[in-house]
Amino acid sequence: MELEPFETAEAQGHPIVRQQSVFVENRIGQLLQLARLFDKTDTRILAVSVVYSVDCAICRMILDDPDQAHEVLTGSGFQVSESELIVVSLPHGKRALLHTWAALLGAEVNIHYTYPLLVQPRGCAAIAIHSDNIEQAVHVLRERNLELLDQDDLLRDRPY
């Protein structure tokens, strides 16, 4: 019996971005240690969000080369999990977030969490969104003419 591969948003042709979630101890210098891991590579941290708890913290990161990032992180002894996000390039204007959230609410797409990118791909602000239904989120955001970015868009945006 032949096994079928798991279907992911990436396999379905949706623009997704891979996020690395790293579990770190709540000790001074852990974020600096993470950042230094990439100092000797071409991999850039494009977005970061830290969720604190009493015993540990989860550092969610979007990197421009997630395969190399995974190797670097696991090779340094960090526990890493990976998930898929969508990244929305926000149009100019003060209502960009309002339109994005309203579109997702109208489609009954739940947002688990979101955070901004540190870079401006294609010259615009961008946010990463983890939702309960990537396929529906992509559909409704495209319907509203919002631009979605994928991992290749972030890789092409390297300044070097």
Buried (B, 14 or more C-beta within 10 A) or exposed (E): EEEEEEEEBBEEEBBBBBBBBBEBEEEEEBBEEBEEBBEEEEBBBBBBBBEEEEEBBBBBBBBBBBEBBBBBBEEEEBEBEEEBBBBBBBBEEEEBBEBBBEBBEEBEBEBEEBBBBEBEBEEBBBBBBBBEBBEBBBBBBBEBEBBBBBBEBBBEBEEE
